[in-house]
Amino acid sequence: MATVQEREGQSVYCESLRPQKSLLLCEDGTHTLFSKEFNEPYHSTRDGALHESLEKHVKPAFTRKQHQKEVTVLDICFGLGYNTFATLYYLKKHHFTTKVHIVSPEFDTELVRTLYRFDYPPEFDMLKPVIEKISRDFYYEDAQFKIEILPGDARETIPKIQEKIDIVYQDAFSPAHNPLLWTKEWFSDLRALCHTDAIVTTYSTAAAIRLGLYENGFYIFIHRAEKMRFSTVASPILLEGLEYIDMELKKERNRKARSLRDVDFR
Ligand SMILES: C[S@@+](CC[C@H](N)C(=O)[O-])C[C@H]1O[C@@H](n2cnc3c(N)ncnc32)[C@H](O)[C@@H]1O
Protein backbone atom coordinates (compact mmCIF):
# COMPACT_ATOMS: atom_id res chain seq x y z
CA MET A 1 0.00 0.00 0.00
CA ALA A 2 1.38 3.39 -0.92
CA THR A 3 2.30 5.71 1.91
CA VAL A 4 1.16 9.26 1.51
CA GLN A 5 2.47 11.82 3.93
CA GLU A 6 0.32 14.85 4.07
CA ARG A 7 2.35 17.70 5.51
CA GLU A 8 -0.30 20.32 5.83
CA GLY A 9 0.89 23.61 7.17
CA GLN A 10 4.60 22.76 7.24
CA SER A 11 5.78 25.31 4.73
CA VAL A 12 5.26 28.99 4.11
CA TYR A 13 4.09 28.06 0.62
CA CYS A 14 1.42 25.84 1.99
CA GLU A 15 0.24 28.37 4.57
CA SER A 16 -0.35 30.98 1.90
CA LEU A 17 -2.56 28.69 -0.16
CA ARG A 18 -4.72 27.32 2.61
CA PRO A 19 -7.36 26.05 2.70
CA GLN A 20 -7.47 24.96 -0.98
CA LYS A 21 -4.15 23.12 -1.15
CA SER A 22 -1.85 21.06 1.05
CA LEU A 23 1.67 19.80 0.48
CA LEU A 24 2.31 16.08 -0.16
CA LEU A 25 5.54 14.11 -0.17
CA CYS A 26 5.70 11.54 -2.98
CA GLU A 27 7.47 8.21 -2.87
CA ASP A 28 10.27 9.49 -5.15
CA GLY A 29 11.05 12.15 -2.51
CA THR A 30 9.60 15.03 -4.54
CA HIS A 31 6.73 17.25 -3.44
CA THR A 32 3.34 17.86 -4.95
CA LEU A 33 0.09 19.43 -3.79
CA PHE A 34 -3.34 18.11 -2.95
CA SER A 35 -6.15 20.21 -4.41
CA LYS A 36 -9.13 20.39 -2.08
CA GLU A 37 -11.10 22.06 -4.85
CA PHE A 38 -10.65 19.04 -7.18
CA ASN A 39 -10.26 16.58 -4.28
CA GLU A 40 -7.18 15.14 -5.90
CA PRO A 41 -3.35 15.33 -5.80
CA TYR A 42 -1.53 17.13 -8.63
CA HIS A 43 0.58 13.99 -9.17
CA SER A 44 0.42 10.34 -8.23
CA THR A 45 2.22 10.19 -4.87
CA ARG A 46 3.07 6.56 -5.62
CA ASP A 47 4.71 7.27 -8.99
CA GLY A 48 6.24 10.54 -7.76
CA ALA A 49 5.93 14.05 -9.21
CA LEU A 50 9.30 14.24 -10.97
CA HIS A 51 9.45 10.53 -11.81
CA GLU A 52 5.94 10.65 -13.30
CA SER A 53 6.72 13.74 -15.39
CA LEU A 54 9.86 12.20 -16.80
CA GLU A 55 8.60 8.68 -17.35
CA LYS A 56 5.00 9.25 -18.45
CA HIS A 57 5.46 12.44 -20.45
CA VAL A 58 8.94 13.74 -21.24
CA LYS A 59 10.76 10.52 -22.14
CA PRO A 60 8.08 8.81 -24.27
CA ALA A 61 7.58 12.06 -26.18
CA PHE A 62 11.14 13.27 -26.58
CA THR A 63 12.58 9.83 -27.38
CA ARG A 64 10.72 10.35 -30.65
CA LYS A 65 11.24 14.09 -31.06
CA GLN A 66 14.67 14.95 -29.69
CA HIS A 67 16.29 14.88 -33.14
CA GLN A 68 13.86 17.46 -34.50
CA LYS A 69 15.37 20.97 -34.69
CA GLU A 70 12.31 22.62 -33.21
CA VAL A 71 9.50 21.17 -31.12
CA THR A 72 6.30 22.78 -29.85
CA VAL A 73 4.77 21.28 -26.71
CA LEU A 74 1.27 21.78 -25.32
CA ASP A 75 1.40 21.16 -21.57
CA ILE A 76 -2.16 20.53 -20.27
CA CYS A 77 -2.24 22.15 -17.68
CA PHE A 78 0.67 24.00 -16.06
CA GLY A 79 -0.13 23.33 -12.35
CA LEU A 80 3.22 23.16 -10.55
CA GLY A 81 5.00 23.14 -13.89
CA TYR A 82 6.70 19.77 -13.33
CA ASN A 83 6.17 18.62 -16.92
CA THR A 84 7.56 21.83 -18.34
CA PHE A 85 10.51 22.00 -15.95
CA ALA A 86 11.26 18.27 -16.35
CA THR A 87 11.42 18.86 -20.12
CA LEU A 88 14.09 21.55 -19.68
CA TYR A 89 15.93 19.39 -17.13
CA TYR A 90 15.91 16.34 -19.44
CA LEU A 91 17.08 18.20 -22.55
CA LYS A 92 19.78 20.11 -20.69
CA LYS A 93 21.01 16.95 -18.90
CA HIS A 94 21.39 15.10 -22.20
CA HIS A 95 22.79 18.13 -24.05
CA PHE A 96 20.02 18.03 -26.65
CA THR A 97 19.98 21.25 -28.64
CA THR A 98 16.34 20.99 -29.79
CA LYS A 99 14.65 24.38 -29.65
CA VAL A 100 11.51 23.96 -27.58
CA HIS A 101 8.43 26.16 -27.35
CA ILE A 102 6.08 25.18 -24.53
CA VAL A 103 2.55 26.55 -24.38
CA SER A 104 0.55 25.78 -21.26
CA PRO A 105 -2.97 26.78 -20.19
CA GLU A 106 -3.68 27.36 -16.50
CA PHE A 107 -6.58 29.12 -14.81
CA ASP A 108 -5.08 29.09 -11.32
CA THR A 109 -2.94 32.20 -11.74
CA GLU A 110 -2.54 32.55 -7.97
CA LEU A 111 -0.76 29.20 -7.91
CA VAL A 112 1.63 30.18 -10.73
CA ARG A 113 2.54 33.42 -8.89
CA THR A 114 3.68 31.41 -5.84
CA LEU A 115 5.74 28.77 -7.66
CA TYR A 116 9.06 30.55 -7.00
CA ARG A 117 8.56 29.47 -3.36
CA PHE A 118 7.63 25.85 -4.08
CA ASP A 119 9.87 23.10 -2.70
CA TYR A 120 11.08 21.60 -6.01
CA PRO A 121 13.62 18.75 -6.17
CA PRO A 122 17.37 19.51 -6.49
CA GLU A 123 17.20 18.48 -10.17
CA PHE A 124 15.41 21.80 -10.77
CA ASP A 125 18.04 23.96 -8.97
CA MET A 126 19.54 24.92 -12.33
CA LEU A 127 16.09 26.15 -13.39
CA LYS A 128 15.61 28.65 -10.54
CA PRO A 129 15.85 31.71 -12.81
CA VAL A 130 13.34 30.12 -15.19
CA ILE A 131 10.90 29.33 -12.37
CA GLU A 132 11.22 32.84 -10.92
CA LYS A 133 10.59 34.46 -14.29
CA ILE A 134 7.57 32.23 -15.01
CA SER A 135 6.14 33.00 -11.58
CA ARG A 136 6.47 36.72 -12.20
CA ASP A 137 5.71 37.12 -15.93
CA PHE A 138 4.02 33.82 -17.00
CA TYR A 139 6.68 33.84 -19.73
CA TYR A 140 10.29 32.80 -20.22
CA GLU A 141 12.59 32.86 -23.23
CA ASP A 142 16.27 32.14 -23.92
CA ALA A 143 18.17 30.87 -26.96
CA GLN A 144 16.75 27.32 -26.64
CA PHE A 145 13.50 27.53 -24.69
CA LYS A 146 10.36 29.62 -24.85
CA ILE A 147 7.62 29.04 -22.26
CA GLU A 148 4.23 30.73 -22.38
CA ILE A 149 1.46 30.25 -19.86
CA LEU A 150 -2.04 30.96 -21.17
CA PRO A 151 -4.08 32.25 -18.23
CA GLY A 152 -7.76 31.31 -18.27
CA ASP A 153 -9.96 28.34 -19.06
CA ALA A 154 -8.18 25.87 -21.35
CA ARG A 155 -11.42 25.20 -23.24
CA GLU A 156 -11.33 28.82 -24.34
CA THR A 157 -7.59 29.42 -24.78
CA ILE A 158 -6.69 26.22 -26.65
CA PRO A 159 -8.80 26.80 -29.82
CA LYS A 160 -7.10 30.21 -30.19
CA ILE A 161 -3.57 28.76 -30.50
CA GLN A 162 -2.15 29.41 -33.98
CA GLU A 163 0.94 27.18 -33.85
CA LYS A 164 0.97 23.48 -34.79
CA ILE A 165 1.83 21.15 -31.91
CA ASP A 166 4.36 18.26 -31.87
CA ILE A 167 3.78 16.99 -28.33
CA VAL A 168 0.78 17.15 -25.98
CA TYR A 169 1.23 16.33 -22.29
CA GLN A 170 -2.40 15.55 -21.38
CA ASP A 171 -2.07 15.90 -17.60
CA ALA A 172 -5.31 17.42 -16.32
CA PHE A 173 -6.93 16.31 -13.08
CA SER A 174 -8.67 12.97 -13.55
CA PRO A 175 -11.69 12.48 -15.82
CA ALA A 176 -13.82 11.91 -12.72
CA HIS A 177 -12.93 15.34 -11.28
CA ASN A 178 -12.22 17.44 -14.38
CA PRO A 179 -14.23 15.74 -17.19
CA LEU A 180 -14.34 18.73 -19.56
CA LEU A 181 -10.62 18.32 -20.24
CA TRP A 182 -11.18 14.69 -21.33
CA THR A 183 -14.20 14.75 -23.66
CA LYS A 184 -14.40 13.79 -27.32
CA GLU A 185 -14.86 17.50 -28.12
CA TRP A 186 -11.74 18.44 -26.11
CA PHE A 187 -9.68 15.87 -27.99
CA SER A 188 -11.12 17.21 -31.24
CA ASP A 189 -9.73 20.65 -30.36
CA LEU A 190 -6.36 19.09 -29.55
CA ARG A 191 -6.32 17.05 -32.78
CA ALA A 192 -6.99 20.20 -34.81
CA LEU A 193 -3.77 21.69 -33.39
CA CYS A 194 -1.59 18.61 -33.82
CA HIS A 195 0.93 17.89 -36.57
CA THR A 196 0.20 14.56 -38.28
CA ASP A 197 3.10 12.93 -36.41
CA ALA A 198 2.28 14.47 -33.03
CA ILE A 199 2.60 12.49 -29.79
CA VAL A 200 0.07 12.70 -26.96
CA THR A 201 1.12 11.36 -23.55
CA THR A 202 -1.29 10.76 -20.68
CA TYR A 203 -1.44 8.84 -17.43
CA SER A 204 -5.05 7.83 -18.14
CA THR A 205 -5.59 4.27 -19.34
CA ALA A 206 -9.41 4.41 -19.14
CA ALA A 207 -11.37 2.98 -22.08
CA ALA A 208 -13.54 6.13 -22.29
CA ILE A 209 -10.47 8.35 -22.64
CA ARG A 210 -8.76 6.13 -25.19
CA LEU A 211 -12.03 6.08 -27.16
CA GLY A 212 -12.22 9.88 -27.13
CA LEU A 213 -8.73 10.00 -28.65
CA TYR A 214 -9.42 7.18 -31.10
CA GLU A 215 -12.64 8.80 -32.34
CA ASN A 216 -10.54 11.83 -33.26
CA GLY A 217 -8.09 9.88 -35.39
CA PHE A 218 -5.42 8.95 -32.84
CA TYR A 219 -3.87 5.50 -32.71
CA ILE A 220 -3.53 4.25 -29.14
CA PHE A 221 -0.47 2.62 -27.54
CA ILE A 222 0.55 1.33 -24.13
CA HIS A 223 3.66 2.90 -22.62
CA ARG A 224 5.56 0.95 -19.96
CA ALA A 225 8.36 2.32 -17.80
CA GLU A 226 10.31 1.11 -14.79
CA LYS A 227 8.78 1.56 -11.32
CA MET A 228 5.67 3.01 -12.92
CA ARG A 229 2.16 1.96 -13.71
CA PHE A 230 1.65 1.78 -17.46
CA SER A 231 0.25 4.81 -19.27
CA THR A 232 -1.07 5.82 -22.70
CA VAL A 233 0.62 7.31 -25.75
CA ALA A 234 -1.46 8.39 -28.75
CA SER A 235 -0.57 9.64 -32.20
CA PRO A 236 -2.24 10.23 -35.59
CA ILE A 237 0.43 7.91 -37.03
CA LEU A 238 1.49 4.37 -36.14
CA LEU A 239 4.50 4.44 -33.80
CA GLU A 240 7.21 1.81 -33.62
CA GLY A 241 8.46 0.33 -30.36
CA LEU A 242 5.17 0.70 -28.49
CA GLU A 243 2.41 -1.82 -27.81
CA TYR A 244 -0.46 -0.99 -30.20
CA ILE A 245 -4.03 -1.29 -28.97
CA ASP A 246 -6.64 -2.42 -31.48
CA MET A 247 -9.51 -0.12 -30.48
CA GLU A 248 -11.99 -1.79 -32.86
CA LEU A 249 -11.42 -5.04 -31.01
CA LYS A 250 -11.74 -3.22 -27.67
CA LYS A 251 -15.07 -1.74 -28.82
CA GLU A 252 -16.33 -5.16 -29.87
CA ARG A 253 -15.39 -6.64 -26.51
CA ASN A 254 -16.76 -3.75 -24.49
CA ARG A 255 -19.90 -2.59 -26.28
CA LYS A 256 -20.94 -0.31 -23.42
CA ALA A 257 -17.75 1.78 -23.56
CA ARG A 258 -18.38 5.42 -24.59
CA SER A 259 -16.19 8.46 -24.87
CA LEU A 260 -17.04 11.39 -22.57
CA ARG A 261 -19.16 14.15 -24.16
CA ASP A 262 -19.35 17.86 -23.33
CA VAL A 263 -23.14 17.69 -23.19
CA ASP A 264 -23.00 15.42 -20.12
CA PHE A 265 -20.99 17.93 -18.06
CA ARG A 266 -22.17 21.38 -19.18
C1 LIG B 1 -3.09 17.72 -12.33
S1 LIG B 1 -2.76 19.43 -12.31
C2 LIG B 1 -1.48 19.61 -13.52
C3 LIG B 1 -0.12 19.19 -13.02
C4 LIG B 1 0.98 19.73 -13.88
N1 LIG B 1 0.95 19.14 -15.21
C5 LIG B 1 2.34 19.55 -13.24
O1 LIG B 1 3.18 18.86 -13.80
O2 LIG B 1 2.55 20.11 -12.17
C6 LIG B 1 -4.14 20.10 -13.18
C7 LIG B 1 -4.09 21.60 -13.36
O3 LIG B 1 -5.13 21.94 -14.26
C8 LIG B 1 -5.64 23.21 -13.89
N2 LIG B 1 -6.97 23.31 -14.53
C9 LIG B 1 -8.07 22.53 -14.29
N3 LIG B 1 -9.06 22.83 -15.14
C10 LIG B 1 -8.60 23.82 -15.94
C11 LIG B 1 -9.17 24.54 -17.02
N4 LIG B 1 -10.42 24.31 -17.44
N5 LIG B 1 -8.40 25.49 -17.62
C12 LIG B 1 -7.14 25.75 -17.20
N6 LIG B 1 -6.54 25.07 -16.18
C13 LIG B 1 -7.26 24.12 -15.56
C14 LIG B 1 -5.65 23.18 -12.38
O4 LIG B 1 -5.67 24.49 -11.86
C15 LIG B 1 -4.34 22.44 -12.11
O5 LIG B 1 -3.29 23.34 -11.92
The ligand as an ORCA input file, in Angstrom:
! r2SCAN-3c Opt
* xyz 0 1
  C      -3.090     17.722    -12.328
  S      -2.756     19.434    -12.306
  C      -1.480     19.606    -13.517
  C      -0.118     19.192    -13.016
  C       0.976     19.727    -13.882
  N       0.953     19.138    -15.205
  C       2.336     19.550    -13.240
  O       3.183     18.861    -13.804
  O       2.547     20.111    -12.167
  C      -4.135     20.097    -13.181
  C      -4.090     21.597    -13.359
  O      -5.127     21.944    -14.256
  C      -5.642     23.214    -13.891
  N      -6.967     23.306    -14.535
  C      -8.065     22.531    -14.288
  N      -9.061     22.830    -15.142
  C      -8.602     23.818    -15.945
  C      -9.171     24.543    -17.017
  N     -10.416     24.309    -17.442
  N      -8.404     25.492    -17.617
  C      -7.140     25.753    -17.196
  N      -6.542     25.075    -16.177
  C      -7.258     24.120    -15.562
  C      -5.651     23.182    -12.384
  O      -5.675     24.487    -11.857
  C      -4.342     22.436    -12.107
  O      -3.290     23.342    -11.919
*
